[in-house]
Amino acid sequence: MPPKFDPNAIIYVFLRCVGGEEAGTSALAPKVGPLGLSAKKLAGDIAKKTTSFAGLRVTVKLTVQNRQAQVSVVPSAAALIIKALNEPKRDRKKVKHVKHDGDISLEQLYNIAREMRPRSMARDFSGTVREMLGTAVSVGCTVGGENPRDLIKKIKEGKMECPEK
């Protein structure tokens, strides 16, 4: 028989869901059911918390203690960049393979890098900025009207400084 569940223990549950939509209770139930939580109620809470990322897939962190769950959104770099592009909301079931060919400013990129800094593997801030520029390449957008690959090269050569604050 498994050990008795400790109600004071803090348990973290991570799951990916589409922002602004209710997470599928069929996917939630096996994760939160053994913790004594209602999957349907939790799906509604997740939908409320992720409304700012409507239509984008984001990671959600559930902090469970005493059968109470706190929902927090842990957005990926790609989700933050696509959100910064301010694209119109689309129906993900009908519109597939979208090209994100917009442009974000350098200041927006620096803000995204500051937000991602604690989760970055880079030693310094310029490395985190280069990570975000690489994500911008894969998303397909430009940064400050330039190709992100050119900006990465400028940072590596020392021709461009990245302000940490």
Salt bridges, closest charged atoms under 4 A:
GLU21 OE1 - ARG92 NH2 3.03
ASP45 OD2 - LYS41 NZ 3.66
GLU87 OE1 - HIS100 ND1 2.69
ASP91 OD2 - LYS94 NZ 3.92
GLU107 OE2 - ARG114 NH1 3.61
GLU146 OE1 - LYS154 NZ 3.05
GLU157 OE1 - LYS159 NZ 3.23
